[in-house]
Amino acid sequence: MGWGFMHLGRFSTEYRKLFDEIPSTTLQRNEARRQQGL
């Protein structure tokens, strides 16, 4: 797999270690900003 993830199921765990939030939280925040036009 690309980007260095050999097991997709571990992506969320590694993402949380790096960014202190799960991917879905990031997506929700970005979607809310997009809808507000930010």
C-alpha positions in Angstrom: 0.0 0.0 0.0 1.1 3.6 -0.5 2.1 6.1 2.1 3.8 3.5 4.2 0.8 1.7 5.6 1.0 -2.0 5.2 -2.2 -2.7 7.1 -5.1 -0.3 6.5 -6.8 -1.3 9.8 -3.9 0.3 11.7 -4.2 3.6 9.9 -6.5 5.2 12.5 -4.3 4.2 15.4 -1.2 5.7 13.7 -3.1 8.8 12.6 -4.3 9.4 16.2 -0.7 9.1 17.5 0.4 11.8 15.0 -2.5 14.2 15.2 -4.1 13.4 18.5 -7.5 12.8 16.9 -9.1 10.1 14.8 -9.4 10.6 11.0 -13.2 11.0 11.2 -12.9 14.0 13.5 -10.6 15.7 11.1 -13.0 15.0 8.2 -16.0 16.3 10.2 -14.1 19.5 11.1 -12.9 20.1 7.6 -16.4 19.5 6.2 -17.9 22.0 8.6 -15.4 24.6 7.6 -16.0 23.9 3.9 -19.8 24.4 4.4 -19.1 27.7 6.1 -16.9 28.8 3.3 -13.7 29.0 5.3 
